[in-house]
Amino acid sequence: MAKSRSVRSYGSAALEFAMLARGQISALLFFKLYPWDYTGGEIITGELGYKTTDLWRKLPLLSSTSVISGNPKIHSEILEHFTADTNYMISMMNFTIYNNTAEHASTFS
């Protein structure tokens, strides 16, 4: 992480997973994706030896989540960076709970 030159977002999970698979980027990080946004990319990059999880080192099957993907070394470095900041992790949990509640509340109105 200390050696990274920049952080960019291309606005498309599919495009970024394809770029990761081609070796054009070293890793990717999204703070909120749905399974249909990342599953295909996870399968392709997983076959190439990349690791994909959320900030809590898992990937939920049916809900939105953060997504981190990269080679195992970079993946670990990114996770260490975010999990070292306890306040950040707590704010992410609150963000996820709030967003899920807001989404589901509109369904029941």
Secondary structure, 3 states (H helix, E strand, C coil): CCCCCCCCCCCCHHHHHHHHHHCCCCEEEEEEECHHHHHHHHHHHHHCCCEEECCCCCCCCCCCEEEEEECHHHHHHHHHHHHCCHHHHHHHHHHHHHHHHHHHHHHHC
